[in-house]
Amino acid sequence: MTIQDFIARIEDEFDDIQPGSLKPESVFREVFEWNSINALILIAMVKTEYDVTVNAEDIANSKTVEDIYRVVSSRV
């Protein structure tokens, strides 16, 4: 898994994100309307695509896309 693949999966999952607009340094809470539903969507996407469990604390402690990518890649 590369960060580019991870970003592409996120862009596919969320209709609010234009493909190609998300970068590793993007603050995901600023890119689109961030709420608890979107957090659950991200958690489910990570579980389905990578068979990795992330929780609300992991997301809360992550600021950028790269931060959450590091959490996921450390558990793959």
PDB file of N, H, CA, C and O in Angstrom:
ATOM      1  N   MET A   1       0.852  -1.181   0.000  1.00  0.00           N
ATOM      2  CA  MET A   1       0.000   0.000   0.000  1.00  0.00           C
ATOM      3  C   MET A   1       0.895   1.241   0.000  1.00  0.00           C
ATOM      4  O   MET A   1       1.812   1.377   0.810  1.00  0.00           O
ATOM      5  N   THR A   2       0.594   2.130  -0.931  1.00  0.00           N
ATOM      6  H   THR A   2      -0.151   2.019  -1.589  1.00  0.00           H
ATOM      7  CA  THR A   2       1.292   3.409  -0.961  1.00  0.00           C
ATOM      8  C   THR A   2       0.325   4.499  -0.512  1.00  0.00           C
ATOM      9  O   THR A   2      -0.888   4.292  -0.473  1.00  0.00           O
ATOM     10  N   ILE A   3       0.869   5.640  -0.182  1.00  0.00           N
ATOM     11  H   ILE A   3       1.854   5.808  -0.214  1.00  0.00           H
ATOM     12  CA  ILE A   3      -0.001   6.737   0.236  1.00  0.00           C
ATOM     13  C   ILE A   3      -0.884   7.197  -0.929  1.00  0.00           C
ATOM     14  O   ILE A   3      -2.004   7.656  -0.710  1.00  0.00           O
ATOM     15  N   GLN A   4      -0.389   7.077  -2.161  1.00  0.00           N
ATOM     16  H   GLN A   4       0.521   6.704  -2.339  1.00  0.00           H
ATOM     17  CA  GLN A   4      -1.197   7.453  -3.319  1.00  0.00           C
ATOM     18  C   GLN A   4      -2.400   6.526  -3.462  1.00  0.00           C
ATOM     19  O   GLN A   4      -3.498   6.978  -3.784  1.00  0.00           O
ATOM     20  N   ASP A   5      -2.196   5.226  -3.223  1.00  0.00           N
ATOM     21  H   ASP A   5      -1.304   4.859  -2.962  1.00  0.00           H
ATOM     22  CA  ASP A   5      -3.316   4.275  -3.255  1.00  0.00           C
ATOM     23  C   ASP A   5      -4.319   4.588  -2.153  1.00  0.00           C
ATOM     24  O   ASP A   5      -5.530   4.549  -2.372  1.00  0.00           O
ATOM     25  N   PHE A   6      -3.810   4.896  -0.983  1.00  0.00           N
ATOM     26  H   PHE A   6      -2.827   4.928  -0.805  1.00  0.00           H
ATOM     27  CA  PHE A   6      -4.670   5.217   0.159  1.00  0.00           C
ATOM     28  C   PHE A   6      -5.506   6.456  -0.142  1.00  0.00           C
ATOM     29  O   PHE A   6      -6.706   6.479   0.132  1.00  0.00           O
ATOM     30  N   ILE A   7      -4.887   7.470  -0.694  1.00  0.00           N
ATOM     31  H   ILE A   7      -3.912   7.451  -0.917  1.00  0.00           H
ATOM     32  CA  ILE A   7      -5.589   8.702  -1.051  1.00  0.00           C
ATOM     33  C   ILE A   7      -6.654   8.415  -2.104  1.00  0.00           C
ATOM     34  O   ILE A   7      -7.772   8.921  -2.010  1.00  0.00           O
ATOM     35  N   ALA A   8      -6.316   7.613  -3.099  1.00  0.00           N
ATOM     36  H   ALA A   8      -5.408   7.201  -3.176  1.00  0.00           H
ATOM     37  CA  ALA A   8      -7.288   7.275  -4.153  1.00  0.00           C
ATOM     38  C   ALA A   8      -8.505   6.572  -3.569  1.00  0.00           C
ATOM     39  O   ALA A   8      -9.630   6.827  -3.999  1.00  0.00           O
ATOM     40  N   ARG A   9      -8.298   5.702  -2.609  1.00  0.00           N
ATOM     41  H   ARG A   9      -7.384   5.494  -2.260  1.00  0.00           H
ATOM     42  CA  ARG A   9      -9.419   5.001  -1.946  1.00  0.00           C
ATOM     43  C   ARG A   9     -10.307   5.992  -1.197  1.00  0.00           C
ATOM     44  O   ARG A   9     -11.533   5.894  -1.252  1.00  0.00           O
ATOM     45  N   ILE A  10      -9.695   6.936  -0.504  1.00  0.00           N
ATOM     46  H   ILE A  10      -8.699   7.015  -0.460  1.00  0.00           H
ATOM     47  CA  ILE A  10     -10.475   7.948   0.217  1.00  0.00           C
ATOM     48  C   ILE A  10     -11.267   8.792  -0.773  1.00  0.00           C
ATOM     49  O   ILE A  10     -12.451   9.055  -0.559  1.00  0.00           O
ATOM     50  N   GLU A  11     -10.625   9.215  -1.847  1.00  0.00           N
ATOM     51  H   GLU A  11      -9.664   9.001  -2.021  1.00  0.00           H
ATOM     52  CA  GLU A  11     -11.317  10.043  -2.845  1.00  0.00           C
ATOM     53  C   GLU A  11     -12.479   9.284  -3.473  1.00  0.00           C
ATOM     54  O   GLU A  11     -13.511   9.882  -3.779  1.00  0.00           O
ATOM     55  N   ASP A  12     -12.328   7.980  -3.670  1.00  0.00           N
ATOM     56  H   ASP A  12     -11.489   7.495  -3.422  1.00  0.00           H
ATOM     57  CA  ASP A  12     -13.418   7.160  -4.212  1.00  0.00           C
ATOM     58  C   ASP A  12     -14.567   7.027  -3.219  1.00  0.00           C
ATOM     59  O   ASP A  12     -15.733   6.966  -3.608  1.00  0.00           O
ATOM     60  N   GLU A  13     -14.229   6.983  -1.951  1.00  0.00           N
ATOM     61  H   GLU A  13     -13.282   7.033  -1.635  1.00  0.00           H
ATOM     62  CA  GLU A  13     -15.226   6.733  -0.903  1.00  0.00           C
ATOM     63  C   GLU A  13     -16.099   7.949  -0.617  1.00  0.00           C
ATOM     64  O   GLU A  13     -17.278   7.806  -0.294  1.00  0.00           O
ATOM     65  N   PHE A  14     -15.531   9.136  -0.732  1.00  0.00           N
ATOM     66  H   PHE A  14     -14.573   9.253  -0.994  1.00  0.00           H
ATOM     67  CA  PHE A  14     -16.248  10.357  -0.362  1.00  0.00           C
ATOM     68  C   PHE A  14     -16.585  11.180  -1.598  1.00  0.00           C
ATOM     69  O   PHE A  14     -15.698  11.621  -2.328  1.00  0.00           O
ATOM     70  N   ASP A  15     -17.877  11.379  -1.820  1.00  0.00           N
ATOM     71  H   ASP A  15     -18.599  11.021  -1.228  1.00  0.00           H
ATOM     72  CA  ASP A  15     -18.346  12.135  -2.985  1.00  0.00           C
ATOM     73  C   ASP A  15     -17.940  13.601  -2.931  1.00  0.00           C
ATOM     74  O   ASP A  15     -17.835  14.248  -3.973  1.00  0.00           O
ATOM     75  N   ASP A  16     -17.712  14.135  -1.738  1.00  0.00           N
ATOM     76  H   ASP A  16     -17.797  13.609  -0.892  1.00  0.00           H
ATOM     77  CA  ASP A  16     -17.375  15.548  -1.570  1.00  0.00           C
ATOM     78  C   ASP A  16     -15.948  15.895  -2.010  1.00  0.00           C
ATOM     79  O   ASP A  16     -15.603  17.070  -2.126  1.00  0.00           O
ATOM     80  N   ILE A  17     -15.131  14.887  -2.250  1.00  0.00           N
ATOM     81  H   ILE A  17     -15.411  13.932  -2.156  1.00  0.00           H
ATOM     82  CA  ILE A  17     -13.725  15.130  -2.570  1.00  0.00           C
ATOM     83  C   ILE A  17     -13.505  14.942  -4.063  1.00  0.00           C
ATOM     84  O   ILE A  17     -13.824  13.894  -4.626  1.00  0.00           O
ATOM     85  N   GLN A  18     -12.959  15.965  -4.690  1.00  0.00           N
ATOM     86  H   GLN A  18     -12.699  16.815  -4.233  1.00  0.00           H
ATOM     87  CA  GLN A  18     -12.618  15.898  -6.108  1.00  0.00           C
ATOM     88  C   GLN A  18     -11.402  14.986  -6.276  1.00  0.00           C
ATOM     89  O   GLN A  18     -10.411  15.155  -5.566  1.00  0.00           O
ATOM     90  N   PRO A  19     -11.456  14.029  -7.194  1.00  0.00           N
ATOM     91  CA  PRO A  19     -10.282  13.184  -7.441  1.00  0.00           C
ATOM     92  C   PRO A  19      -9.052  14.035  -7.791  1.00  0.00           C
ATOM     93  O   PRO A  19      -9.124  14.946  -8.616  1.00  0.00           O
ATOM     94  N   GLY A  20      -7.944  13.720  -7.155  1.00  0.00           N
ATOM     95  H   GLY A  20      -7.885  12.980  -6.485  1.00  0.00           H
ATOM     96  CA  GLY A  20      -6.704  14.443  -7.386  1.00  0.00           C
ATOM     97  C   GLY A  20      -6.500  15.646  -6.483  1.00  0.00           C
ATOM     98  O   GLY A  20      -5.441  16.273  -6.516  1.00  0.00           O
ATOM     99  N   SER A  21      -7.500  15.974  -5.677  1.00  0.00           N
ATOM    100  H   SER A  21      -8.360  15.464  -5.650  1.00  0.00           H
ATOM    101  CA  SER A  21      -7.376  17.165  -4.831  1.00  0.00           C
ATOM    102  C   SER A  21      -6.758  16.868  -3.466  1.00  0.00           C
ATOM    103  O   SER A  21      -6.230  17.774  -2.822  1.00  0.00           O
ATOM    104  N   LEU A  22      -6.816  15.635  -3.024  1.00  0.00           N
ATOM    105  H   LEU A  22      -7.246  14.899  -3.548  1.00  0.00           H
ATOM    106  CA  LEU A  22      -6.304  15.269  -1.709  1.00  0.00           C
ATOM    107  C   LEU A  22      -4.805  15.005  -1.795  1.00  0.00           C
ATOM    108  O   LEU A  22      -4.331  14.323  -2.703  1.00  0.00           O
ATOM    109  N   LYS A  23      -4.081  15.550  -0.848  1.00  0.00           N
ATOM    110  H   LYS A  23      -4.466  16.104  -0.110  1.00  0.00           H
ATOM    111  CA  LYS A  23      -2.623  15.395  -0.773  1.00  0.00           C
ATOM    112  C   LYS A  23      -2.258  14.814   0.590  1.00  0.00           C
ATOM    113  O   LYS A  23      -3.070  14.879   1.512  1.00  0.00           O
ATOM    114  N   PRO A  24      -1.052  14.245   0.745  1.00  0.00           N
ATOM    115  CA  PRO A  24      -0.656  13.704   2.047  1.00  0.00           C
ATOM    116  C   PRO A  24      -0.742  14.742   3.167  1.00  0.00           C
ATOM    117  O   PRO A  24      -1.083  14.405   4.301  1.00  0.00           O
ATOM    118  N   GLU A  25      -0.436  15.991   2.855  1.00  0.00           N
ATOM    119  H   GLU A  25      -0.160  16.265   1.934  1.00  0.00           H
ATOM    120  CA  GLU A  25      -0.442  17.034   3.885  1.00  0.00           C
ATOM    121  C   GLU A  25      -1.812  17.677   4.091  1.00  0.00           C
ATOM    122  O   GLU A  25      -1.953  18.581   4.914  1.00  0.00           O
ATOM    123  N   SER A  26      -2.824  17.215   3.347  1.00  0.00           N
ATOM    124  H   SER A  26      -2.709  16.481   2.679  1.00  0.00           H
ATOM    125  CA  SER A  26      -4.173  17.769   3.504  1.00  0.00           C
ATOM    126  C   SER A  26      -4.719  17.469   4.895  1.00  0.00           C
ATOM    127  O   SER A  26      -4.625  16.343   5.384  1.00  0.00           O
ATOM    128  N   VAL A  27      -5.285  18.482   5.516  1.00  0.00           N
ATOM    129  H   VAL A  27      -5.362  19.396   5.118  1.00  0.00           H
ATOM    130  CA  VAL A  27      -5.955  18.309   6.804  1.00  0.00           C
ATOM    131  C   VAL A  27      -7.367  17.838   6.474  1.00  0.00           C
ATOM    132  O   VAL A  27      -8.195  18.611   5.991  1.00  0.00           O
ATOM    133  N   PHE A  28      -7.631  16.557   6.742  1.00  0.00           N
ATOM    134  H   PHE A  28      -6.959  15.929   7.134  1.00  0.00           H
ATOM    135  CA  PHE A  28      -8.867  15.985   6.233  1.00  0.00           C
ATOM    136  C   PHE A  28     -10.120  16.617   6.816  1.00  0.00           C
ATOM    137  O   PHE A  28     -11.171  16.579   6.176  1.00  0.00           O
ATOM    138  N   ARG A  29     -10.045  17.185   7.985  1.00  0.00           N
ATOM    139  H   ARG A  29      -9.191  17.215   8.504  1.00  0.00           H
ATOM    140  CA  ARG A  29     -11.213  17.853   8.562  1.00  0.00           C
ATOM    141  C   ARG A  29     -11.540  19.163   7.840  1.00  0.00           C
ATOM    142  O   ARG A  29     -12.644  19.691   7.976  1.00  0.00           O
ATOM    143  N   GLU A  30     -10.580  19.684   7.075  1.00  0.00           N
ATOM    144  H   GLU A  30      -9.683  19.255   6.964  1.00  0.00           H
ATOM    145  CA  GLU A  30     -10.792  20.926   6.333  1.00  0.00           C
ATOM    146  C   GLU A  30     -11.141  20.680   4.868  1.00  0.00           C
ATOM    147  O   GLU A  30     -11.640  21.579   4.190  1.00  0.00           O
ATOM    148  N   VAL A  31     -10.885  19.478   4.380  1.00  0.00           N
ATOM    149  H   VAL A  31     -10.480  18.748   4.931  1.00  0.00           H
ATOM    150  CA  VAL A  31     -11.099  19.177   2.969  1.00  0.00           C
ATOM    151  C   VAL A  31     -12.587  19.036   2.653  1.00  0.00           C
ATOM    152  O   VAL A  31     -13.047  19.460   1.593  1.00  0.00           O
ATOM    153  N   PHE A  32     -13.318  18.447   3.562  1.00  0.00           N
ATOM    154  H   PHE A  32     -12.944  18.102   4.423  1.00  0.00           H
ATOM    155  CA  PHE A  32     -14.754  18.276   3.375  1.00  0.00           C
ATOM    156  C   PHE A  32     -15.423  18.343   4.731  1.00  0.00           C
ATOM    157  O   PHE A  32     -14.756  18.371   5.765  1.00  0.00           O
ATOM    158  N   GLU A  33     -16.734  18.369   4.721  1.00  0.00           N
ATOM    159  H   GLU A  33     -17.277  18.346   3.881  1.00  0.00           H
ATOM    160  CA  GLU A  33     -17.469  18.465   5.986  1.00  0.00           C
ATOM    161  C   GLU A  33     -17.183  17.228   6.832  1.00  0.00           C
ATOM    162  O   GLU A  33     -17.612  16.123   6.499  1.00  0.00           O
ATOM    163  N   TRP A  34     -16.472  17.420   7.901  1.00  0.00           N
ATOM    164  H   TRP A  34     -16.123  18.317   8.171  1.00  0.00           H
ATOM    165  CA  TRP A  34     -16.075  16.304   8.759  1.00  0.00           C
ATOM    166  C   TRP A  34     -17.079  16.162   9.885  1.00  0.00           C
ATOM    167  O   TRP A  34     -17.351  17.123  10.606  1.00  0.00           O
ATOM    168  N   ASN A  35     -17.629  14.970  10.039  1.00  0.00           N
ATOM    169  H   ASN A  35     -17.408  14.190   9.453  1.00  0.00           H
ATOM    170  CA  ASN A  35     -18.579  14.688  11.109  1.00  0.00           C
ATOM    171  C   ASN A  35     -18.448  13.216  11.502  1.00  0.00           C
ATOM    172  O   ASN A  35     -17.626  12.486  10.949  1.00  0.00           O
ATOM    173  N   SER A  36     -19.250  12.803  12.443  1.00  0.00           N
ATOM    174  H   SER A  36     -19.917  13.396  12.893  1.00  0.00           H
ATOM    175  CA  SER A  36     -19.134  11.434  12.941  1.00  0.00           C
ATOM    176  C   SER A  36     -19.491  10.399  11.875  1.00  0.00           C
ATOM    177  O   SER A  36     -18.937   9.299  11.873  1.00  0.00           O
ATOM    178  N   ILE A  37     -20.399  10.735  10.980  1.00  0.00           N
ATOM    179  H   ILE A  37     -20.849  11.629  10.981  1.00  0.00           H
ATOM    180  CA  ILE A  37     -20.749   9.811   9.902  1.00  0.00           C
ATOM    181  C   ILE A  37     -19.538   9.591   8.991  1.00  0.00           C
ATOM    182  O   ILE A  37     -19.236   8.456   8.622  1.00  0.00           O
ATOM    183  N   ASN A  38     -18.855  10.661   8.635  1.00  0.00           N
ATOM    184  H   ASN A  38     -19.100  11.583   8.935  1.00  0.00           H
ATOM    185  CA  ASN A  38     -17.672  10.534   7.788  1.00  0.00           C
ATOM    186  C   ASN A  38     -16.563   9.768   8.497  1.00  0.00           C
ATOM    187  O   ASN A  38     -15.815   9.029   7.858  1.00  0.00           O
ATOM    188  N   ALA A  39     -16.452   9.935   9.797  1.00  0.00           N
ATOM    189  H   ALA A  39     -17.060  10.536  10.316  1.00  0.00           H
ATOM    190  CA  ALA A  39     -15.465   9.158  10.559  1.00  0.00           C
ATOM    191  C   ALA A  39     -15.790   7.668  10.472  1.00  0.00           C
ATOM    192  O   ALA A  39     -14.895   6.843  10.288  1.00  0.00           O
ATOM    193  N   LEU A  40     -17.063   7.329  10.602  1.00  0.00           N
ATOM    194  H   LEU A  40     -17.790   7.999  10.751  1.00  0.00           H
ATOM    195  CA  LEU A  40     -17.468   5.927  10.496  1.00  0.00           C
ATOM    196  C   LEU A  40     -17.225   5.378   9.087  1.00  0.00           C
ATOM    197  O   LEU A  40     -16.827   4.224   8.929  1.00  0.00           O
ATOM    198  N   ILE A  41     -17.463   6.197   8.076  1.00  0.00           N
ATOM    199  H   ILE A  41     -17.786   7.134   8.204  1.00  0.00           H
ATOM    200  CA  ILE A  41     -17.198   5.782   6.699  1.00  0.00           C
ATOM    201  C   ILE A  41     -15.708   5.490   6.523  1.00  0.00           C
ATOM    202  O   ILE A  41     -15.339   4.484   5.918  1.00  0.00           O
ATOM    203  N   LEU A  42     -14.860   6.362   7.048  1.00  0.00           N
ATOM    204  H   LEU A  42     -15.161   7.180   7.539  1.00  0.00           H
ATOM    205  CA  LEU A  42     -13.415   6.154   6.956  1.00  0.00           C
ATOM    206  C   LEU A  42     -12.996   4.881   7.696  1.00  0.00           C
ATOM    207  O   LEU A  42     -12.199   4.097   7.181  1.00  0.00           O
ATOM    208  N   ILE A  43     -13.518   4.681   8.874  1.00  0.00           N
ATOM    209  H   ILE A  43     -14.165   5.318   9.293  1.00  0.00           H
ATOM    210  CA  ILE A  43     -13.208   3.478   9.659  1.00  0.00           C
ATOM    211  C   ILE A  43     -13.619   2.230   8.887  1.00  0.00           C
ATOM    212  O   ILE A  43     -12.862   1.261   8.821  1.00  0.00           O
ATOM    213  N   ALA A  44     -14.813   2.250   8.305  1.00  0.00           N
ATOM    214  H   ALA A  44     -15.428   3.037   8.359  1.00  0.00           H
ATOM    215  CA  ALA A  44     -15.303   1.097   7.545  1.00  0.00           C
ATOM    216  C   ALA A  44     -14.469   0.861   6.286  1.00  0.00           C
ATOM    217  O   ALA A  44     -14.171  -0.283   5.942  1.00  0.00           O
ATOM    218  N   MET A  45     -14.095   1.932   5.605  1.00  0.00           N
ATOM    219  H   MET A  45     -14.336   2.862   5.885  1.00  0.00           H
ATOM    220  CA  MET A  45     -13.281   1.803   4.396  1.00  0.00           C
ATOM    221  C   MET A  45     -11.933   1.171   4.718  1.00  0.00           C
ATOM    222  O   MET A  45     -11.472   0.290   3.991  1.00  0.00           O
ATOM    223  N   VAL A  46     -11.304   1.608   5.791  1.00  0.00           N
ATOM    224  H   VAL A  46     -11.678   2.323   6.381  1.00  0.00           H
ATOM    225  CA  VAL A  46     -10.005   1.063   6.192  1.00  0.00           C
ATOM    226  C   VAL A  46     -10.136  -0.421   6.539  1.00  0.00           C
ATOM    227  O   VAL A  46      -9.280  -1.225   6.170  1.00  0.00           O
ATOM    228  N   LYS A  47     -11.194  -0.776   7.238  1.00  0.00           N
ATOM    229  H   LYS A  47     -11.890  -0.123   7.537  1.00  0.00           H
ATOM    230  CA  LYS A  47     -11.415  -2.178   7.618  1.00  0.00           C
ATOM    231  C   LYS A  47     -11.656  -3.042   6.388  1.00  0.00           C
ATOM    232  O   LYS A  47     -11.099  -4.134   6.272  1.00  0.00           O
ATOM    233  N   THR A  48     -12.485  -2.553   5.470  1.00  0.00           N
ATOM    234  H   THR A  48     -12.937  -1.666   5.565  1.00  0.00           H
ATOM    235  CA  THR A  48     -12.825  -3.314   4.268  1.00  0.00           C
ATOM    236  C   THR A  48     -11.643  -3.443   3.319  1.00  0.00           C
ATOM    237  O   THR A  48     -11.353  -4.535   2.832  1.00  0.00           O
ATOM    238  N   GLU A  49     -10.972  -2.353   3.057  1.00  0.00           N
ATOM    239  H   GLU A  49     -11.208  -1.465   3.453  1.00  0.00           H
ATOM    240  CA  GLU A  49      -9.900  -2.342   2.057  1.00  0.00           C
ATOM    241  C   GLU A  49      -8.585  -2.913   2.566  1.00  0.00           C
ATOM    242  O   GLU A  49      -7.846  -3.537   1.805  1.00  0.00           O
ATOM    243  N   TYR A  50      -8.286  -2.706   3.841  1.00  0.00           N
ATOM    244  H   TYR A  50      -8.887  -2.198   4.459  1.00  0.00           H
ATOM    245  CA  TYR A  50      -6.966  -3.073   4.358  1.00  0.00           C
ATOM    246  C   TYR A  50      -7.011  -4.078   5.510  1.00  0.00           C
ATOM    247  O   TYR A  50      -5.966  -4.506   6.000  1.00  0.00           O
ATOM    248  N   ASP A  51      -8.217  -4.455   5.943  1.00  0.00           N
ATOM    249  H   ASP A  51      -9.066  -4.108   5.545  1.00  0.00           H
ATOM    250  CA  ASP A  51      -8.402  -5.355   7.078  1.00  0.00           C
ATOM    251  C   ASP A  51      -7.648  -4.855   8.308  1.00  0.00           C
ATOM    252  O   ASP A  51      -7.007  -5.620   9.029  1.00  0.00           O
ATOM    253  N   VAL A  52      -7.748  -3.548   8.517  1.00  0.00           N
ATOM    254  H   VAL A  52      -8.268  -2.927   7.931  1.00  0.00           H
ATOM    255  CA  VAL A  52      -7.111  -2.880   9.648  1.00  0.00           C
ATOM    256  C   VAL A  52      -8.196  -2.153  10.430  1.00  0.00           C
ATOM    257  O   VAL A  52      -9.087  -1.531   9.852  1.00  0.00           O
ATOM    258  N   THR A  53      -8.108  -2.240  11.732  1.00  0.00           N
ATOM    259  H   THR A  53      -7.384  -2.746  12.202  1.00  0.00           H
ATOM    260  CA  THR A  53      -9.068  -1.549  12.582  1.00  0.00           C
ATOM    261  C   THR A  53      -8.454  -0.246  13.085  1.00  0.00           C
ATOM    262  O   THR A  53      -7.399  -0.237  13.718  1.00  0.00           O
ATOM    263  N   VAL A  54      -9.141   0.851  12.786  1.00  0.00           N
ATOM    264  H   VAL A  54      -9.998   0.844  12.272  1.00  0.00           H
ATOM    265  CA  VAL A  54      -8.812   2.139  13.384  1.00  0.00           C
ATOM    266  C   VAL A  54     -10.023   2.564  14.191  1.00  0.00           C
ATOM    267  O   VAL A  54     -11.150   2.159  13.905  1.00  0.00           O
ATOM    268  N   ASN A  55      -9.783   3.378  15.195  1.00  0.00           N
ATOM    269  H   ASN A  55      -8.868   3.707  15.428  1.00  0.00           H
ATOM    270  CA  ASN A  55     -10.890   3.805  16.043  1.00  0.00           C
ATOM    271  C   ASN A  55     -10.964   5.328  16.088  1.00  0.00           C
ATOM    272  O   ASN A  55     -10.156   6.028  15.477  1.00  0.00           O
ATOM    273  N   ALA A  56     -11.935   5.812  16.813  1.00  0.00           N
ATOM    274  H   ALA A  56     -12.591   5.244  17.309  1.00  0.00           H
ATOM    275  CA  ALA A  56     -12.143   7.255  16.906  1.00  0.00           C
ATOM    276  C   ALA A  56     -10.920   7.960  17.486  1.00  0.00           C
ATOM    277  O   ALA A  56     -10.604   9.078  17.079  1.00  0.00           O
ATOM    278  N   GLU A  57     -10.243   7.335  18.414  1.00  0.00           N
ATOM    279  H   GLU A  57     -10.500   6.427  18.745  1.00  0.00           H
ATOM    280  CA  GLU A  57      -9.045   7.939  19.003  1.00  0.00           C
ATOM    281  C   GLU A  57      -7.932   8.081  17.961  1.00  0.00           C
ATOM    282  O   GLU A  57      -7.238   9.097  17.922  1.00  0.00           O
ATOM    283  N   ASP A  58      -7.767   7.058  17.119  1.00  0.00           N
ATOM    284  H   ASP A  58      -8.330   6.232  17.151  1.00  0.00           H
ATOM    285  CA  ASP A  58      -6.769   7.135  16.048  1.00  0.00           C
ATOM    286  C   ASP A  58      -7.061   8.316  15.132  1.00  0.00           C
ATOM    287  O   ASP A  58      -6.154   9.055  14.749  1.00  0.00           O
ATOM    288  N   ILE A  59      -8.314   8.486  14.790  1.00  0.00           N
ATOM    289  H   ILE A  59      -9.050   7.885  15.102  1.00  0.00           H
ATOM    290  CA  ILE A  59      -8.706   9.579  13.906  1.00  0.00           C
ATOM    291  C   ILE A  59      -8.544  10.921  14.613  1.00  0.00           C
ATOM    292  O   ILE A  59      -8.054  11.882  14.020  1.00  0.00           O
ATOM    293  N   ALA A  60      -8.950  10.989  15.867  1.00  0.00           N
ATOM    294  H   ALA A  60      -9.348  10.208  16.349  1.00  0.00           H
ATOM    295  CA  ALA A  60      -8.829  12.235  16.627  1.00  0.00           C
ATOM    296  C   ALA A  60      -7.371  12.667  16.770  1.00  0.00           C
ATOM    297  O   ALA A  60      -7.073  13.861  16.792  1.00  0.00           O
ATOM    298  N   ASN A  61      -6.473  11.703  16.866  1.00  0.00           N
ATOM    299  H   ASN A  61      -6.715  10.733  16.848  1.00  0.00           H
ATOM    300  CA  ASN A  61      -5.049  12.008  17.011  1.00  0.00           C
ATOM    301  C   ASN A  61      -4.363  12.296  15.677  1.00  0.00           C
ATOM    302  O   ASN A  61      -3.190  12.668  15.647  1.00  0.00           O
ATOM    303  N   SER A  62      -5.084  12.126  14.588  1.00  0.00           N
ATOM    304  H   SER A  62      -6.037  11.824  14.611  1.00  0.00           H
ATOM    305  CA  SER A  62      -4.539  12.373  13.256  1.00  0.00           C
ATOM    306  C   SER A  62      -5.051  13.699  12.732  1.00  0.00           C
ATOM    307  O   SER A  62      -6.232  14.025  12.853  1.00  0.00           O
ATOM    308  N   LYS A  63      -4.147  14.446  12.153  1.00  0.00           N
ATOM    309  H   LYS A  63      -3.188  14.181  12.055  1.00  0.00           H
ATOM    310  CA  LYS A  63      -4.526  15.739  11.600  1.00  0.00           C
ATOM    311  C   LYS A  63      -4.582  15.682  10.079  1.00  0.00           C
ATOM    312  O   LYS A  63      -5.522  16.178   9.458  1.00  0.00           O
ATOM    313  N   THR A  64      -3.570  15.075   9.498  1.00  0.00           N
ATOM    314  H   THR A  64      -2.806  14.672  10.002  1.00  0.00           H
ATOM    315  CA  THR A  64      -3.484  15.045   8.037  1.00  0.00           C
ATOM    316  C   THR A  64      -3.797  13.645   7.506  1.00  0.00           C
ATOM    317  O   THR A  64      -3.887  12.676   8.261  1.00  0.00           O
ATOM    318  N   VAL A  65      -3.956  13.572   6.206  1.00  0.00           N
ATOM    319  H   VAL A  65      -3.882  14.358   5.593  1.00  0.00           H
ATOM    320  CA  VAL A  65      -4.157  12.289   5.547  1.00  0.00           C
ATOM    321  C   VAL A  65      -2.941  11.393   5.800  1.00  0.00           C
ATOM    322  O   VAL A  65      -3.085  10.191   6.025  1.00  0.00           O
ATOM    323  N   GLU A  66      -1.764  11.975   5.762  1.00  0.00           N
ATOM    324  H   GLU A  66      -1.647  12.951   5.580  1.00  0.00           H
ATOM    325  CA  GLU A  66      -0.551  11.192   6.011  1.00  0.00           C
ATOM    326  C   GLU A  66      -0.531  10.621   7.429  1.00  0.00           C
ATOM    327  O   GLU A  66      -0.050   9.508   7.639  1.00  0.00           O
ATOM    328  N   ASP A  67      -1.044  11.365   8.392  1.00  0.00           N
ATOM    329  H   ASP A  67      -1.434  12.270   8.221  1.00  0.00           H
ATOM    330  CA  ASP A  67      -1.095  10.865   9.775  1.00  0.00           C
ATOM    331  C   ASP A  67      -1.932   9.595   9.862  1.00  0.00           C
ATOM    332  O   ASP A  67      -1.504   8.608  10.460  1.00  0.00           O
ATOM    333  N   ILE A  68      -3.106   9.616   9.277  1.00  0.00           N
ATOM    334  H   ILE A  68      -3.454  10.418   8.791  1.00  0.00           H
ATOM    335  CA  ILE A  68      -3.973   8.435   9.351  1.00  0.00           C
ATOM    336  C   ILE A  68      -3.403   7.304   8.504  1.00  0.00           C
ATOM    337  O   ILE A  68      -3.550   6.131   8.849  1.00  0.00           O
ATOM    338  N   TYR A  69      -2.753   7.653   7.395  1.00  0.00           N
ATOM    339  H   TYR A  69      -2.634   8.605   7.114  1.00  0.00           H
ATOM    340  CA  TYR A  69      -2.084   6.646   6.569  1.00  0.00           C
ATOM    341  C   TYR A  69      -1.013   5.920   7.395  1.00  0.00           C
ATOM    342  O   TYR A  69      -0.898   4.697   7.315  1.00  0.00           O
ATOM    343  N   ARG A  70      -0.250   6.645   8.167  1.00  0.00           N
ATOM    344  H   ARG A  70      -0.344   7.639   8.233  1.00  0.00           H
ATOM    345  CA  ARG A  70       0.804   6.041   8.996  1.00  0.00           C
ATOM    346  C   ARG A  70       0.209   5.067  10.011  1.00  0.00           C
ATOM    347  O   ARG A  70       0.773   4.000  10.255  1.00  0.00           O
ATOM    348  N   VAL A  71      -0.913   5.429  10.592  1.00  0.00           N
ATOM    349  H   VAL A  71      -1.371   6.296  10.393  1.00  0.00           H
ATOM    350  CA  VAL A  71      -1.582   4.530  11.542  1.00  0.00           C
ATOM    351  C   VAL A  71      -1.975   3.236  10.831  1.00  0.00           C
ATOM    352  O   VAL A  71      -1.702   2.138  11.317  1.00  0.00           O
ATOM    353  N   VAL A  72      -2.620   3.381   9.674  1.00  0.00           N
ATOM    354  H   VAL A  72      -2.842   4.272   9.278  1.00  0.00           H
ATOM    355  CA  VAL A  72      -3.080   2.212   8.924  1.00  0.00           C
ATOM    356  C   VAL A  72      -1.890   1.359   8.465  1.00  0.00           C
ATOM    357  O   VAL A  72      -1.889   0.142   8.650  1.00  0.00           O
ATOM    358  N   SER A  73      -0.885   1.998   7.871  1.00  0.00           N
ATOM    359  H   SER A  73      -0.886   2.986   7.721  1.00  0.00           H
ATOM    360  CA  SER A  73       0.243   1.227   7.346  1.00  0.00           C
ATOM    361  C   SER A  73       1.036   0.531   8.456  1.00  0.00           C
ATOM    362  O   SER A  73       1.661  -0.500   8.209  1.00  0.00           O
ATOM    363  N   SER A  74       1.017   1.074   9.655  1.00  0.00           N
ATOM    364  H   SER A  74       0.509   1.912   9.855  1.00  0.00           H
ATOM    365  CA  SER A  74       1.729   0.425  10.762  1.00  0.00           C
ATOM    366  C   SER A  74       1.012  -0.838  11.237  1.00  0.00           C
ATOM    367  O   SER A  74       1.597  -1.663  11.938  1.00  0.00           O
ATOM    368  N   ARG A  75      -0.255  -0.983  10.854  1.00  0.00           N
ATOM    369  H   ARG A  75      -0.731  -0.313  10.285  1.00  0.00           H
ATOM    370  CA  ARG A  75      -1.053  -2.130  11.291  1.00  0.00           C
ATOM    371  C   ARG A  75      -1.334  -3.136  10.187  1.00  0.00           C
ATOM    372  O   ARG A  75      -1.963  -4.166  10.427  1.00  0.00           O
ATOM    373  N   VAL A  76      -0.880  -2.846   8.999  1.00  0.00           N
ATOM    374  H   VAL A  76      -0.369  -2.009   8.803  1.00  0.00           H
ATOM    375  CA  VAL A  76      -1.127  -3.791   7.883  1.00  0.00           C
ATOM    376  C   VAL A  76      -0.268  -5.012   8.062  1.00  0.00           C
ATOM    377  O   VAL A  76      -0.319  -5.928   7.241  1.00  0.00           O
TER     378      VAL A  76
END
